[in-house]
Amino acid sequence: MKVFLFDFVPYGENLDRHKVEGHLPRPLGKHYFKPDVAARTYAEHLSAWVEMERHGFDGIGINEHHGTPYGSMNSPNLLAASIFQRTKKLKVLIYGNLLPIHEPLRLAEEIAMLDCLSKGRLIAGVARGAPREYRIYNVPMRESRERFLECFEIMKKAWTEESFSYEGKFFSYKDVAIWPRPVQQPHPPVWLPITGSRESIEWAAANDIPITPGTGSFGGPAGVRLAEDIVRYYAKCQAQAGRKVTPDHISTFVDCYVADSKAQAVKEYGPYSLYFFNTLFAFDHVTQDQIEKGYYSATSSAFTRSDARAANADDSLFSGELTMDVVKKQAEQLAWGTPDEVVERIIAEAEYAGAGTVVLMCNRGAMPQELFLNQVKRIGEEVLPRLHAHKITRVQFAEAV
């Protein structure tokens, strides 16, 4: 099993004191921002990633967001370049560059540069992003799918063809040959996170792109059913192309925290999990906006069972109503606790999903650096060897296809 650690790189200071009627101001203006906190945030997270390589993690996962303290990764490519210069083996999963808001040729060039800088350690994940990004960049959400498809087509041509021309709805190019080219051929691996869109599943299968299905453990029973349906439909689409889904096609997110007991894990990690969901995750994250403004099509969730669609329609994670009692209850089903408990739960979730790669999350919210480094150390020494020794051999929800 391969093990990545996902890092949101949240702004390194708790902002709850700035809430008005339970919510952070929107937009969160300049006077709330402290440059020294941002500088410390980047320095601390980069140093933690260096420790991850020392402890044997396979890679670090990062993503792209704008205008939010939820994640300080306006350009994950810049952070990838920084960590590649500090490490020799660690892979970087950019999960992902938000294609609909980017100029595709420039993005293709940057990814090619990163692959050269890293000597082939890049996984070029792609995504569409949240409503916030579309408002900031003045891109209509109804254009999201078309822009995503066009951007990727251009990027793939730039990476793989001797030279290319392209005439599209949003972009046009004539006689272009990029320099440099990617080290990995025909191009860096491309992964796709899928939260429940039929069109995304079909696109991933058509291009034989590995996926991360669903919302993970915090999605609850409906989220688990949704992930099952995503894998089933993905396998069906892959079969139509004559391919079989293997554990190399599937990764899964697992929230984890290693402590001396479950109670200690809840006590130490619980407050930062609360802050993550009630303040950071809730900030300007409007699911209903996506549905009403054309981000999802009318038939986007048609492949799912009716009781699984609740995972996409449920806005409760964004309502800011999570309590410590709820966190304690959820922790019973999560990979929080002793090393043995954490290993057992992670392997169980990976086996259930058929995932050859687990992407661990252990530093939600503005967690102090010493706690983050302690998790890197404890996972690296007490959990990671056992995960690496375990092999996932089947994708159960793909077998009936």
BELZIQUI-V988741 format. One record per backbone hydrogen bond with DSSP energy under -0.5 kcal/mol. CO is the residue of the C=O (numbers start at 0). NH is the residue of the N-H. If there is no record, write none. Layout:
co = (CO	CO)
nh = (NH	NH)
//
This chain:
co = (1	2	2	3	4	8	10	14	15	19	22	26	28	29	32	33	33	34	35	36	37	38	39	40	41	42	43	44	45	46	47	48	49	50	51	52	57	58	59	60	61	67	68	70	72	74	74	75	76	77	78	79	80	82	82	90	90	91	91	92	92	93	95	96	96	97	98	101	102	103	104	105	106	107	108	109	110	111	112	113	114	115	120	121	121	122	122	124	125	126	129	129	130	131	132	133	134	137	139	140	142	143	144	145	146	147	148	149	150	151	152	153	154	155	156	163	165	170	172	175	188	189	190	191	193	195	196	197	198	199	200	201	202	203	204	209	210	210	211	215	216	218	219	220	221	222	223	224	225	226	227	228	229	230	231	232	233	234	235	236	237	237	238	245	246	246	248	249	249	250	251	253	254	256	260	261	262	263	264	264	265	268	268	269	270	271	272	273	274	274	275	276	278	279	281	281	283	284	285	286	286	287	288	289	289	290	296	298	299	300	304	304	307	308	308	309	312	314	315	315	322	323	324	325	326	327	328	329	330	330	333	334	336	337	338	339	340	341	342	343	344	345	346	347	348	349	349	355	356	357	357	358	359	360	364	367	367	368	369	370	371	372	373	374	375	376	377	377	378	378	382	382	383	384	385	386	390	393	394	394	395	397)
nh = (357	57	58	359	60	71	12	17	18	22	19	28	31	32	34	36	37	38	39	40	41	42	43	44	45	46	47	48	49	50	51	52	53	54	56	55	90	4	92	6	94	70	10	72	64	77	78	79	80	81	82	83	84	85	86	59	92	93	122	61	94	124	63	98	126	100	101	103	106	107	108	109	110	111	112	113	114	115	116	117	119	118	91	123	188	93	124	96	192	98	132	133	134	135	136	138	137	139	142	143	146	147	148	149	150	151	152	153	154	155	156	157	158	159	160	175	172	167	165	163	123	209	125	211	213	197	200	201	202	203	204	205	206	208	207	191	212	250	193	218	219	222	223	224	225	226	227	228	229	230	231	232	233	234	235	236	237	238	239	240	240	242	241	248	249	355	210	355	356	212	358	360	334	336	264	265	266	267	268	269	269	271	272	273	274	275	276	277	278	279	280	281	282	282	283	284	285	286	289	289	290	291	292	294	295	293	299	301	197	303	307	308	310	311	312	313	314	317	318	320	326	327	328	329	330	331	331	332	333	335	335	256	258	341	342	343	344	345	346	347	348	349	350	351	352	353	354	1	251	3	359	253	5	255	366	370	371	372	373	374	375	376	377	378	379	380	381	382	382	383	385	386	387	388	389	389	392	395	397	398	398	400)
//
